[in-house]
Amino acid sequence: MKKTFIWILIVQLAIFLTILIRPENLSLLSYINTSFVYGGVLVFIGAWIFVVQTGAFDIFTVSMRKFFQKKTTLEDDEMRLPSEIIPFSAVPLLLIGVVTILLMGISLVIYES
């Protein structure tokens, strides 16, 4: 949990550095826009990793290997499945992305009121 909190702080620092680098002023609206992009990218990558790890593409991969088996010399045991390639969990990325989106939502409520 401590590592996740540190990564949340690093993402928030990256958001503020991105705002400072861009030509627009430091404002709540620029924070909302930038944190939406960062949070969306983190949630998208985390969801993609989660889907690959669950084995959703394993059936497709096995069927394509069988279809093209006459052209390849590799055995099925030599090639790993997509679900076995990614060694880390998607939960931290999803958690950091969701927290970033939640902070963006809180900022949006403050901005609109």
Secondary structure, DSSP 8 states (H G I E B T S, - for coil): -HHHHHHHHHHHHHHHHHHHHSSS---HHHHHHHHHHHHHHHHHHHHHHHHHHTTTTHHHHHHHHHHTGGG----TTTS--HHHH--S-SHHHHHHHHHHHHHHHHHHHHHH-
